[in-house]
Structures are given as structure tokens and as C-alpha cells.
């Protein structure tokens, strides 16, 4: 499961870069979810387990960002 932390970090970083480009923030969670899932499937293969782990990694990236944002406020 440790290898999916790479997917989490990449999904979080790329979604923040996309937000900096000017994409509306309401679309960022959807982009992060799709990006993390596709990234996991490309990196580790196209199986149901990888799909599920990619979704979990994407949701973790979104939660990590929102949790940090709430803590800073």
C-alpha cells in the first residue's frame, strides 16, 4: 500500500498546479479523482484492486488538502 502514497502525492501536486492555471476550484476534486485513478492504473496495471486503490489514493489526496486548509485557518 505504500506505493500508492506516490499516487496520492502526485495527484495532490498536479491538482494544485491545475488550480494555479485558473481552473475553477469546484472542478478540482473531480480532476483529482480521475487523475489519481488513471495514474494508479497506468503505473500498476488495469485490475479492480488497482482501480479501488487509485480511488482511495485520490480521495486521500483531496482529504489531505482540505484537512491542511482547515487547520491553517
C-alpha positions in Angstrom: 0.0 0.0 0.0 3.0 2.3 0.4 3.4 2.6 -3.3 0.0 4.3 -3.5 1.3 7.2 -1.4 3.2 8.1 -4.6 -0.1 8.3 -6.4 -1.5 10.4 -3.6 1.4 12.9 -3.7 1.3 13.2 -7.5 -2.5 13.6 -7.6 -2.3 16.3 -4.9 0.6 18.2 -6.6 -0.9 18.1 -10.1 -4.3 19.2 -8.9 -2.7 22.2 -7.1 -0.8 23.0 -10.3 -4.1 22.8 -12.3 -5.8 25.1 -9.8 -2.9 27.6 -10.3 -3.6 27.7 -14.0 -7.0 29.0 -13.5 -9.4 26.1 -13.4 -12.4 26.7 -11.1 -11.9 25.2 -7.6 -15.2 23.3 -7.8 -13.8 21.1 -10.5 -10.5 20.2 -8.7 -11.9 17.2 -6.7 -13.2 15.6 -9.8 -10.0 16.2 -11.7 -8.0 14.8 -8.7 -10.2 11.7 -8.6 -9.9 11.0 -12.3 -6.2 11.8 -12.3 -5.3 9.6 -9.3 -7.3 6.7 -10.6 -5.8 6.8 -14.1 -2.3 7.3 -12.7 -2.6 4.3 -10.5 -4.0 2.2 -13.3 -1.2 3.2 -15.6 1.5 2.6 -13.0 0.3 -0.7 -11.6 -2.0 -2.3 -14.2 -5.6 -2.4 -15.0 -7.3 -4.5 -12.3 -10.2 -4.0 -10.0 -7.9 -3.8 -7.0 -5.7 -1.1 -8.6 -8.9 0.8 -9.5 -10.1 0.7 -5.9 -6.6 1.7 -4.5 -6.4 4.5 -7.1 -9.8 5.9 -5.9 -8.6 5.6 -2.3 -5.3 7.4 -3.1 -7.2 10.2 -4.9 -9.7 10.6 -2.0 -6.7 10.7 0.4 -5.1 13.5 -1.6 -8.3 15.5 -1.5 -8.8 14.9 2.2 -5.2 15.8 2.9 -5.5 19.1 1.1 -8.9 20.0 2.8 -7.6 19.0 6.2 -4.5 21.1 5.9 -6.5 24.0 4.6 -8.9 23.8 7.6 -6.0 23.5 10.1 -4.3 26.6 8.7 -7.4 28.7 9.0 
